[in-house]
Amino acid sequence: MEHRITIEGGAQFRVCAEEDTLLRGALRADVGLPHECSVGGCGACRFELVEGEMQTLWAQAPGLNERERKRGKRLACQSRPLGDCTIRVRCDDSYLPVVAPTRLRARLEARRALTPDLSEFTFRIPSQAQFRAGQYALLYPSQTQGARAYSMSNLPNGEGLWQFIIRRVPGGSGSNALFDALRVGDQIALDGPYGHAWLRDDNARDVVCIAGGSGFAPMLSVARGALAQADERRVYFFYGARTQADLGAAAELDELAQERLSTSIVLSSPEASLPWSGATGFVHAEVERALDVPLDQYEFYFAGPPPMIEAVQEMLMQKYRVPYNQIHFDRFV
Ligand SMILES: Cc1cc2nc3c(=O)[nH]c(=O)nc-3n(C[C@H](O)[C@H](O)[C@H](O)COP(=O)(O)OP(=O)(O)OC[C@H]3O[C@@H](n4cnc5c(N)ncnc54)[C@H](O)[C@@H]3O)c2cc1C
């Protein structure tokens, strides 16, 4: 059953009540509703309900604080319309999806361990895999409340393959369900693509990829995409990992090795008992050390945990005045 959503003073669109959250319905209808993580963590998709009824899927989602909840704020990614509704939100064309998200059934084809806690998961759908390098999708693991966001590490393709590099988070319900309960041949709901940090091809600037932890997956996709283009752009890939145990993921970059790629790996907590002669510390410090100034000659892509995103943003925007439209990131909340 479909419900009509009216944005005060703006667009109207329909949301399929059984399938869609308010956010997904808006993006599917090509309405630029602000959003970032799509899983309740960031609060970018805040709106107010003016009229009508909405079900809240995750009442305690950290994207809203108590004060905002009391003032009637809601999250579009956690709201499902129960009838026709009017909402108040400021839309912006910069949030229009570059590829309209769809909900699909995907079959797990293969799983390959890259490190003790990171594995590559390959899913197949019966149609083309349509997304941009650097985007993410929502997976719905069994026995888990809500969806989890995972970034594709491969490129769009005609074979219907969606690949992800997923970290097993200690005690995490979604990632552990993917590692332990999902078997090769099993099906899972996959919804996407989403995300803003997709590879831009409208300029000739060299590409800088900065990955923190499991932010490796979308940066691998961006690097693969940029190097697949028959142009002159160089790719500078910075990977911030914790210890030597994480280096198995970086081996994926060896396959890309070519003249246009420079790779820097930075360990934040190298094991003293194991050999390591590379850089140590925070990855953004290595970016600053290694790149030639001015930094506005590059196009920047980054993904990883919020403290890394904030440090890179601050360095690029405040210290080096890199224009906002050359900075593309998704925060792993
Ligand atoms: C844009 C984006 C891209 C990401 N890409 C990757 C990637 O490529 N690889 C990777 O390993 N990780 C990625 N993550 C992190 C991933 O989505 C999970 O947060 C992580 O796997 C931990 O999930 P968990 O269920 O194991 O842990 P949990 O601690 O059980 O859950 C963590 C997250 O799940 C969500 N959540 C918790 N409870 C609920 C609920 N009741 N309803 C709805 N949502 C809930 C919240 O967002 C929370 O932060 C990405 C995150 C984001 C936002």
The ligand as an SDF file (V2000), in Angstrom:
LIG
                    3D

 53 58  0  0  0  0  0  0  0  0999 V2000
   28.0980    4.5530    5.5200 C   0  0  0  0  0  0  0  0  0  0  0  0
   28.6690    3.3670    6.2730 C   0  0  0  0  0  0  0  0  0  0  0  0
   29.4640    2.4560    5.6170 C   0  0  0  0  0  0  0  0  0  0  0  0
   30.0180    1.3770    6.3050 C   0  0  0  0  0  0  0  0  0  0  0  0
   30.8260    0.5010    5.6300 N   0  0  0  0  0  0  0  0  0  0  0  0
   31.3960   -0.5270    6.2920 C   0  0  0  0  0  0  0  0  0  0  0  0
   32.2600   -1.4530    5.6030 C   0  0  0  0  0  0  0  0  0  0  0  0
   32.5140   -1.3300    4.4070 O   0  0  0  0  0  0  0  0  0  0  0  0
   32.7960   -2.4740    6.3280 N   0  0  0  0  0  0  0  0  0  0  0  0
   32.5340   -2.6280    7.6650 C   0  0  0  0  0  0  0  0  0  0  0  0
   33.0460   -3.5850    8.2620 O   0  0  0  0  0  0  0  0  0  0  0  0
   31.7300   -1.7570    8.3430 N   0  0  0  0  0  0  0  0  0  0  0  0
   31.1470   -0.7430    7.6800 C   0  0  0  0  0  0  0  0  0  0  0  0
   30.3040    0.1140    8.3640 N   0  0  0  0  0  0  0  0  0  0  0  0
   29.9710   -0.1690    9.7740 C   0  0  0  0  0  0  0  0  0  0  0  0
   28.7710   -1.1710    9.8320 C   0  0  0  0  0  0  0  0  0  0  0  0
   27.6140   -0.5820    9.2600 O   0  0  0  0  0  0  0  0  0  0  0  0
   28.3700   -1.5900   11.2410 C   0  0  0  0  0  0  0  0  0  0  0  0
   28.1880   -0.4550   12.0560 O   0  0  0  0  0  0  0  0  0  0  0  0
   29.3840   -2.5230   11.8840 C   0  0  0  0  0  0  0  0  0  0  0  0
   29.5150   -3.6900   11.0800 O   0  0  0  0  0  0  0  0  0  0  0  0
   28.9370   -2.9340   13.2960 C   0  0  0  0  0  0  0  0  0  0  0  0
   27.6860   -3.5220   13.2130 O   0  0  0  0  0  0  0  0  0  0  0  0
   27.2360   -4.6520   14.2710 P   0  0  0  0  0  0  0  0  0  0  0  0
   25.7930   -4.9430   14.0450 O   0  0  0  0  0  0  0  0  0  0  0  0
   28.1840   -5.7960   14.2180 O   0  0  0  0  0  0  0  0  0  0  0  0
   27.4600   -3.9220   15.6540 O   0  0  0  0  0  0  0  0  0  0  0  0
   26.3040   -3.3410   16.6410 P   0  0  0  0  0  0  0  0  0  0  0  0
   27.0580   -2.6680   17.7180 O   0  0  0  0  0  0  0  0  0  0  0  0
   25.3540   -4.4240   17.0070 O   0  0  0  0  0  0  0  0  0  0  0  0
   25.5370   -2.2610   15.7460 O   0  0  0  0  0  0  0  0  0  0  0  0
   26.2340   -1.1410   15.2460 C   0  0  0  0  0  0  0  0  0  0  0  0
   25.3660   -0.2430   14.4000 C   0  0  0  0  0  0  0  0  0  0  0  0
   24.1420   -0.8360   14.0070 O   0  0  0  0  0  0  0  0  0  0  0  0
   23.0900    0.1270   14.0070 C   0  0  0  0  0  0  0  0  0  0  0  0
   22.0060   -0.3420   14.9340 N   0  0  0  0  0  0  0  0  0  0  0  0
   22.1330   -0.8150   16.1850 C   0  0  0  0  0  0  0  0  0  0  0  0
   20.9140   -1.1420   16.6840 N   0  0  0  0  0  0  0  0  0  0  0  0
   20.0200   -0.8860   15.7220 C   0  0  0  0  0  0  0  0  0  0  0  0
   18.5700   -1.0160   15.6500 C   0  0  0  0  0  0  0  0  0  0  0  0
   17.8280   -1.4510   16.6600 N   0  0  0  0  0  0  0  0  0  0  0  0
   17.9730   -0.6320   14.4910 N   0  0  0  0  0  0  0  0  0  0  0  0
   18.7030   -0.1490   13.4570 C   0  0  0  0  0  0  0  0  0  0  0  0
   20.0550   -0.0120   13.4730 N   0  0  0  0  0  0  0  0  0  0  0  0
   20.6970   -0.3800   14.5990 C   0  0  0  0  0  0  0  0  0  0  0  0
   23.6940    1.4060   14.4460 C   0  0  0  0  0  0  0  0  0  0  0  0
   24.0150    2.1980   13.3020 O   0  0  0  0  0  0  0  0  0  0  0  0
   24.9520    1.0000   15.1590 C   0  0  0  0  0  0  0  0  0  0  0  0
   25.9720    1.9620   15.1060 O   0  0  0  0  0  0  0  0  0  0  0  0
   29.7580    1.2070    7.6820 C   0  0  0  0  0  0  0  0  0  0  0  0
   28.9380    2.1340    8.3410 C   0  0  0  0  0  0  0  0  0  0  0  0
   28.3990    3.1930    7.6570 C   0  0  0  0  0  0  0  0  0  0  0  0
   27.5080    4.1630    8.3870 C   0  0  0  0  0  0  0  0  0  0  0  0
  1  2  1  0
  2  3  1  0
  2 52  2  0
  3  4  2  0
  4  5  1  0
  4 50  1  0
  5  6  2  0
  6  7  1  0
  6 13  1  0
  7  8  2  0
  7  9  1  0
  9 10  1  0
 10 11  2  0
 10 12  1  0
 12 13  2  0
 13 14  1  0
 14 15  1  0
 14 50  1  0
 15 16  1  0
 16 17  1  0
 16 18  1  0
 18 19  1  0
 18 20  1  0
 20 21  1  0
 20 22  1  0
 22 23  1  0
 23 24  1  0
 24 25  2  0
 24 26  1  0
 24 27  1  0
 27 28  1  0
 28 29  2  0
 28 30  1  0
 28 31  1  0
 31 32  1  0
 32 33  1  0
 33 34  1  0
 33 48  1  0
 34 35  1  0
 35 36  1  0
 35 46  1  0
 36 37  1  0
 36 45  1  0
 37 38  2  0
 38 39  1  0
 39 40  1  0
 39 45  2  0
 40 41  1  0
 40 42  2  0
 42 43  1  0
 43 44  2  0
 44 45  1  0
 46 47  1  0
 46 48  1  0
 48 49  1  0
 50 51  2  0
 51 52  1  0
 52 53  1  0
M  END
$$$$
